[in-house]
Amino acid sequence: MSTAWVLAGHGSHQKAETAGIVWEYVDALRARGAADEITAAFWMEQPAFAEVLATLASDTIIVVPMFTGAGYFSERIIPAAMQPSPGGRRLVIT
């Protein structure tokens, strides 16, 4: 059984450094070998929330919202956009 972590951020079409912070965490977690697969997904940048699951092979996917607090994106947008693919994969949104 394999596990993927997806760090979910807002992103920006105007400020590239917005996503850079999330990618720094991805790099740090990869360096530590924290999970079998570690990537990011964004609302306003690529890879998009709705598309990132297709890039992962893991059985369990853990999505970690990278927002200042719980709210609209972490409770509504991310769950609606990130539906598990067929085949019995497990999706957990923290």
C-alpha positions as CSV (number, residue, x, y, z in Angstrom):
1,M,0.0,0.0,0.0
2,S,1.4,3.4,-1.0
3,T,0.6,6.9,0.2
4,A,0.7,10.3,-1.5
5,W,0.6,13.7,0.1
6,V,-0.8,16.6,-1.8
7,L,-0.2,20.1,-0.4
8,A,-3.1,22.2,-1.6
9,G,-2.6,26.0,-2.0
10,H,-4.4,28.9,-3.6
11,G,-1.7,30.0,-6.0
12,S,-1.9,33.2,-8.1
13,H,-1.8,34.2,-11.7
14,Q,0.0,37.4,-10.7
15,K,2.5,36.4,-8.1
16,A,4.6,33.3,-8.8
17,E,6.1,33.4,-5.3
18,T,2.7,32.4,-3.8
19,A,3.1,28.9,-5.1
20,G,6.8,28.9,-4.3
21,I,6.2,28.6,-0.6
22,V,4.1,25.5,-1.1
23,W,6.7,23.9,-3.4
24,E,9.4,24.6,-0.8
25,Y,7.4,22.4,1.7
26,V,7.0,19.8,-1.0
27,D,10.8,19.7,-1.6
28,A,11.5,19.5,2.2
29,L,9.0,16.6,2.6
30,R,10.5,14.8,-0.4
31,A,14.0,15.2,1.0
32,R,12.8,13.5,4.3
33,G,11.1,10.7,2.4
34,A,7.9,11.5,4.3
35,A,5.6,9.6,1.8
36,D,5.8,7.6,-1.4
37,E,4.6,10.5,-3.5
38,I,4.6,14.2,-2.5
39,T,3.3,17.0,-4.7
40,A,1.2,20.2,-4.7
41,A,-2.0,21.3,-6.2
42,F,-3.5,24.8,-6.7
43,W,-6.7,26.7,-7.3
44,M,-5.1,29.3,-9.5
45,E,-2.1,27.5,-10.9
46,Q,-1.0,24.1,-12.2
47,P,-1.3,21.4,-11.3
48,A,-5.0,22.1,-10.5
49,F,-6.9,20.5,-7.7
50,A,-9.1,18.6,-10.2
51,E,-6.2,17.3,-12.2
52,V,-3.6,16.3,-9.7
53,L,-5.1,13.0,-8.7
54,A,-4.6,11.6,-12.2
55,T,-0.8,12.1,-11.7
56,L,-0.6,9.9,-8.6
57,A,-0.3,6.2,-8.4
58,S,-0.7,5.8,-4.6
59,D,-3.6,3.9,-3.0
60,T,-4.1,6.5,-0.3
61,I,-4.0,10.2,-1.0
62,I,-3.7,12.7,1.9
63,V,-4.5,16.3,1.0
64,V,-3.2,19.0,3.3
65,P,-4.7,22.4,2.7
66,M,-2.1,25.1,3.0
67,F,-4.3,28.1,4.0
68,T,-4.2,30.4,6.9
69,G,-7.2,28.7,8.4
70,A,-10.2,26.4,7.8
71,G,-12.8,27.9,5.6
72,Y,-14.4,28.0,2.1
73,F,-11.5,26.4,0.2
74,S,-10.6,23.7,2.7
75,E,-14.2,22.8,3.4
76,R,-15.9,23.3,0.1
77,I,-13.7,23.8,-3.0
78,I,-11.0,21.2,-2.4
79,P,-13.4,18.4,-1.5
80,A,-15.6,19.2,-4.5
81,A,-12.7,19.4,-7.0
82,M,-10.7,16.4,-5.7
83,Q,-12.8,13.4,-6.2
84,P,-11.0,10.0,-5.9
85,S,-10.6,8.1,-9.2
86,P,-12.3,4.8,-9.7
87,G,-10.4,1.8,-8.4
88,G,-10.9,2.1,-4.7
89,R,-8.3,4.8,-3.9
90,R,-8.8,6.5,-0.5
91,L,-8.8,10.3,-0.3
92,V,-8.3,12.0,3.0
93,I,-8.5,15.8,3.4
94,T,-6.9,16.9,6.7
